[in-house]
Every structure is written in C-alpha cells, then in structure tokens.
Amino acid sequence: MKTLREQIWQKYKNPNCNFNGMKGLIDKIRQFEVRDQDIYVLSFPKCGTTWCQEMVWLIANDLNFEGAKEAIHHRFVHIELSGLQGHMCGPKVIQTPYLTDSLKFTRNARNPRFIKCHLQNENLPKQLTSGETNSKQFCIVTDSPFGNYWDHVLYFWERRNNKNILFIKYEDMSLNIRTVIRKVAEFLNKILTEEQELKLAHWLDFKSMKMNPSCYIRFNKEDLYGQSGFIRNGKVGDYINFMSPDTVSKIDCWSQEKLKNTDYEYTY
C-alpha cells in the first residue's frame, strides 16, 4: 500500500512532479557536497522563506541593494526546484537549465552559495545533518508532501545552539524585524550601523516586499506558481480568517501533542 505522502505526490499527475521523480532527486540531494561557505535557509513553504532569504542575502552581501535587484531565486537557489516545477509552473513558462536540473544549477553556483530548501531533515544533504561542515544554516519555523511540520521544527530547535545554526521564528520577524536583523548579522559576523539597520528594515517591510519585483519567483516574465505572486499579507495569526474554529482546534490539539515534553513555546 502506498503511503499518504506517495499518494499526495501522485495527485499532481505530472511527469515532472511525481513521487518517483522527486524521490530520485532527493536521493541525489542527500549526496550533495556541501561547502563551508554555503548558506542555507531551511524551512517549510509559506513560513517566511522569501522574507528570510532577502534579509540573509543582503546582510551577507554588505547591503548590496543594487545587487538585490536581481531575482531572489537566482541569488538564492532552490535546490529541489526541478522536482517540483511541474506542479508549480504556469503553462507558458519556458524551460531553463535551472528548472531542468536545479541540483546541477546549485552545484555550479558561485561562492558563497545561497541555497534554499523545503525538504525535511532526513532528506537534506547528509553533510549538513552529520555536522561534517561549517556551512551556515537558518531554520524558519498538517502533514504535507514535505513531511511533518513539527518534526522539522523540533529537529532544528534541538540543535539551535550549534554554532552554524540560527533558529528564526516568523513571529519574531513580524514583531521586531530589527532584533532579528541584529541576530542574523552577528551570526554572519557582520556589523551594521543603526542607519544601515533602519535602511534594511525599511527594505524588508512587508509592504515594500510586496512591491519589490525581485522577490517574486518568475521565469521568462511568467509567475512560477501560475498566479500573480505569492507574498500574502505578513499577518501573524491570519489563519483564523480562513479556517473554521473546528480546524483551528484540531491544529492546536495536534500541536500541543507534538510539543509536549519539549521546551518549545507555541504561542499561535
């Protein structure tokens, strides 16, 4: 009998995005050679990934706002993209080397490589999870094809004190982005003046992000997700406007069960 995750992948009904094809890519990703200069953002989809990527890239590149005008998905490559793009791409998107083989594209990226990944910890490059590398790793905190959300969060929460891992909460970014900017800068051994902090905080303001074309994932002027952008509104707790009270209650109960006997604080 097929697992739930296999059934979900097969529902995509696309030769570029089926479970077997994705599994083959994941096997290669596990063997991916990590470099000490690499910087990874490891998160579930829709957890503030693009927001975090933009912040990390700019701090690591000394607030190169001119360079940040290049599309985020070229500055910060998505390692498993070619296994997913059959599901996400609109019909007019022309295939590129990045879309055809995102693993090769990532491997050949210039140093330092900025890499985004939505896969769960057991599917990450083995050198990342074994501690064989000093590459920087950022973790941003229902079962999905990507695995169990809380298993992903707790895996990195338990390793949050590792010198090359920085654990970031979306809620903290929303509450006080400047505090998170300082944490990231310290993690990357960068020093920012107050003026630079303010300028970066303005650039990362959610309204600014929504108006910034470089933060939308497009190929050949076509949106990768077949819609006009995917940055929503940045409001913490907005799920209550889209989910029924019964669904919210079930998620809360599931979260509490997953988090019992841990020291992780669940507040939303």
CORUR-V411432 format. One line per field, one symbol per residue. phi: phi as a letter, one per 30 degrees, with the letter a starting at -180 (. if undefined). psi: psi as a letter, one per 20 degrees, with the letter a starting at -180 (. if undefined). burial: # if it has 9 or more other ideal C-beta (glycine too) atoms within 8 Angstrom, else .. Layout:
phi=???
psi=???
burial=???
This chain:
phi=.ddeddddddddhbddbcddddddddeddecddccdddbcccadeiciedededddddddchhdddddddeedcdbdcdceddcdddcdddcdddbedddbdddddecdddddcbcbcddedcdeeddddidbcedbcccc.ebddjdedddddedddcdcddcbbcbcedddddaddddeddddddchcccddddedddddddedddddccddccdbbhicddciadjbddbicdideddbcdeddeddddddddddcdibcdcccb
psi=pqrghghgghihlphilrggghghgghhhhjpoqqhiqppoorqqkkkghggggggggghkllnhghiiqphihhnqohjghihhhhhqriippprhghhnhgggghjqqqqpopqpjqrhijrphhgiijiqjqppppp.nqriiapghggghghgijhiqhjpppppghhhhgnhhghghgggghjlqpprhghgggghghiphhgghiohijpoqpljpphjkrmrjpdijppjihiiiqqhgggggggggghghiqjrjpooi.
burial=....######.#...####.##..##.###.#.##..#######..###############.#....#..###.################..#....##..##.##..#...#########.#######...#.#######..#.##.#########..#....####.#####..#########..#.#.#...######.####.###.#.######..####.....#......#.........#..#..###.##.........
